[in-house]
């Protein structure tokens, strides 16, 4: 077996490369932006590219490239089923509704007149989200029709910048600083970080000409993150920021396996099976009747030890298996197994 890997720092690739070599498999770094990549990939079995919303070039290029590689017959991660809707909450709403998945009630409107009319009859508070963003960026709680009308006017006018600034969510970033050494390292990276954000903002178009509103579900002090990879599920609870309704990116995580909702696990397994996802992270909230509702989904997530701290995984029968693993390894073994079965003609 021969695996082509688009290597990029702070992605799954940092774990994948040594893990591939440890398994005695040939691993070759390639560039997803090589104009001759499709020709080069003809001698490979798998192509892995953990592209993320933090790379503006990838947002423009990844979906079409990976679809073309699939057409050549290679195994790819992420495939079309898994990633065409990544970082697009509008697409996710329609996709999840198409299979009857239990989602937080969501309204998407594409003209100002309809949006203002709906805001006049809506219940408040209500959550507004941009199509793009992660870690609770681009998520606001609207407390009145006046606030909603302002958002509608802006979204159907100048629009909004989707790329957060350096000081966005500063309180959470400060909590993640550990000691003077960390402060010094962050200060050294500051000019590079600011330049990168400015570069992203130049490349990424403003979000406009739509609005996305979600029902506000009160009394949720945390969300439940379920990651399904093949026939394994991993879970954690992410606590809200102090004095905030948002949990994603807070850094306050409870890994207690017994606290994970069996209902949420069952829903996540079912949706992943029906929509043929290789890997999917689900964010669940609980509605006023105590039912689990999907808030958002994402094929990728923070690499490294955040998920390695999960106490174990559940199988499709919801049997729990203790043991700490890197989720990047689980994805890698899934893809190797799928490629080997394909090579032997086993579905």
N, C-alpha and C positions, 0 to 999 in steps of 0.2 A: 504494500500500500504506500501511496505517496500523497502527502497533504500539502497544499499551498496555503500559506497564511499571510494575510495582510497584517503586518506587525505595527502596532501603535501603542505608545505608552498609556498607562492608566485605562486599559481596556482588558477584556478577557485574554487577549493575545499574550500578555505578560505571564500568565499562568499556562496557557495552552502550549507555548513553544517548548518549555522544558518537559511538560507532561507528555507531549507527543514523542519526544526523544527518549524519555524514560520507558515508553512502551515499545521501543525498538522500531519505530516507524520513521521513515524519512520525512523531514519537515523542511520546506523551502520558503523563505520569505519572498513575497512578491508584492508589487504595488498595485492596488486597485485602480490607480490612475495611469498605469502603463497602457498606451494606445494599442499595443500588441498583446495585451493580456489574454484575450480569448484564444489566440494561437498558442501561447505558452501553456495554457491550462489543459491542452488536449492530452498531455502525458500524465495528468494527475487524476486522482480518485475523488478528492474532496477539496473544496475551497471554503475557508473560514474567514469571515470578516465581521467583527463586532463593531459595526458602525453605530455612531451615537449622534444625538441631537446637538452635541457640542462641536461637531465638525460640519460647518456650512457646506463644504464641498460634497461631503457624503450625503447630505440631505438632497442635493441636486442629482447625485450620480448613482447612489447605491441601489435603489430599487430597480432601475433599468439594467444595470450591469448584472446584478444577481439573477434577474429573470433571464437574461441572455445566456449566462453560464448554465442555468438549469436546462435551457433548451439544448445545450450541447451534451446533456446527459450526465453531468457531474453532480455529485451530492454537494449541496451548499448549505451553509448556515450563516444567516437565517434565510429560509426559503420564502417564496412569495406568500404562502398562507400565513406565515409567522410575522412578516414584517411590513407588508404593504401599507398597513394602517398605523405604523409606529409614529409617535409624536403627532398624532392627528385625532383629537378627541371627537371631532365631527364624524370622521370615518368610523371610529370605534362605536359611537352611538348607533349608527345605522347597522353596522356589522353585528353587534350584540343583539339588537332588536330583531334581526333577520332570523335568529335561531331561538327567539323567545327567552333570552337570558334575563334574569332578574336584575335590572340596573336601577340606579338612582334615577327617578323621573327627570328627563332632560328634554329641553326644548331648544331647537336650532331654527333661527329665522334668517332669511336672506334679503329682506327689504325693510327699510326704515319704518314705513307706515305700519306694516304688520307687527314689527317689534314694539313700537310705541303702543299700539292697540293692546298687545298681549301684556305689556308691563302695567297697563291701566287696570287689569283684572287679576294680576298675579298676587300671590300671598307673599308676605315679607316676614323675616329676612329671606333672601334668596342668594344663591351663589352664582357668580359670573366667572367664566373661564375663557381664556384664549385657547384656540385650537392647539397651540404649541406650548411646551414648557414642562418642567419636571421639578421635583423637590418643593412643591407648593408655590413655585413662581407662577405669575400670571393668573392667580386665583384670588378673587375678592368676595367679601360678604357685603351684599347690598341690603340696606335696612329700610329703604323706602322707594316709592315710585319715582321720586325726584332723582335719586341716585341712579336708578335704572335708566331713566330718560337721558341722563347725562352720558351714560355709557353708550346707549344706542346712538345718540348724536355723534359721539366721537368715532364709534366703529363704522358708521356710514359716512363719515367725513374724513378727517386726517388719518384715522386708524391708530394703532398702538404698536410700539416696538416690543417684539417678543423676547429679545435677548436681554436678560436682567443686567443691571449695572453692578459694579464691583462691590458697592455697599448694600446691595439688596440682601435682605435677611441678615443684617450685620450681627444681630444678637446671637443667632444660631452659630454663625461662623466664629464669634468670639468664644463660645462655649467649647468649641472643638480645638482651641489652642491649648497645648500642653507644654508649659515651661518656656523659659527664655530662649532656648534653642529653637523651638518651633516659631516663636515670634521673629527671631532673627532670619530664619529661613523664609518665612512669608514675606518679610520686608525685602529680602533680596529678589524674590520673584515678583514683587509688586509691579515694576515697570512692564515686565513681560505679560503679566495678567491683564493689566489695563490695555496694553496694545492688542492682545488677543480679543478682548471684548469689543474694542473699537473695530477690529477687523471683522468680527462676526456681524456687528450691527450694519456694516457697509454691505455685506453680502446677503443678509437675510431680509427679505421684503417685509414691510409693515403688515400687520394683520388688520384686515378691514373688510367691510361689505358682508358681514355676518355677525350674529351674536349667538352665544351658547349660554343658556341658563340652566342650572341644576337646582332641584328642590333642596332646601336646607333641612338636614336631618338633625334635630337637636339631641342633646344628651349623649353624644359620641365623644368620649374622652380620649379615644384612640381609633385608629383604623387597623384592620387585620390584613397583612400582606401574605398572600399565598403564591408561591412559585411552583408551577407544574412543569416538569421536564420529563417528557416521555410518560412513564408510568409511576413517577415519583413526585411527591409534593412536599414542599418545605414551608414552614409557617413561622410568623412572628407577629407581635403586636407593636405598633409604633404609637407612642403616646403624643398627645398634642403638645405644641409649644405652650409655655405659660401664658395664660390669658388669651389664647388664640384657638380658633376652631380647626386649624390645619395640623395634620400629623406628618405628612410626607416631608422628609428631610430634617425632622426635628432633632434626630440623634438620640432620642430617648426610646430605647427598644427593650421589650420584654420577650425573652426567648422561651418562656415556659410552655412546653408542648401541650400540657393539659388545658391551657387557657384558649387553645385554638378551636374555633367553632367547627364541629363536624359538618354542619350545613354548608359553610363556606368551602370546605375541602371538597365536598360532593359536587357543588356547583362548578368549582374550578376544574375538576377532573372532567366533568360532563362537557363543559364549553370547549376545553382544549381538545377533547376527542372529536366533537362534532365539527369544529373549525380546523382541525388538523394542524394544530400548533406544535412546533418542536419544543419551544420554551415560551412560557408566558407568566408574567407577574400580574397578579390581580390585587387591586385594593378594594377592600370590603368595608362598608359601613352598615349599621343596623337601623332599620326604619322604626317608626313609632309602634309598630306591632311586633317588634323583635325579630324581624326577618332580615337575613343577610342580603345586601344589595351591592352589586358591582359599581364602583365609582369610576375607576379607570383601569386600563391595562397597558402593559409595556413588555415587549419581547426581551428587553435587556434591563439591567439593574446594576447597582454598584458592585464592581468586582472586588475580590479579596475576602478579608476576614469578617466582614459584616454578616454574610450569610453562612460562613464556616462555623459561626457560633450557634447555629440552630442545633437543637438537641438531637435531631434525627430526621427521618422522613416517614411519610405515610404512603402505603401502596393504594391501589384502586379500591381495595376492599376496606380502606381506612384503618388497616392494621399498622401500628406504629413500629418503626425499626430504629432503635437508638444508634447514635454514631455521628461524629462530626466529619463533614466532607466539604471540599470546595465545589461550589456549584458549577464552576467552569469545567471541572473534571467530569461531572455528571453529563454535561452537554457534550463534551468530547467523546465520552464512551458511547453515548447515544448515537452520535454521528458515525463513529467507527463501526458500531454494530449494524446500523442501517446500510452502510456501504458494503460491509461484508455479506450481508444477506442478499443485497442486490446483485453482488458478484456471483453468488451461487444460485441465483434465480429464485430465492425464497422470499416471498412477500413479507 
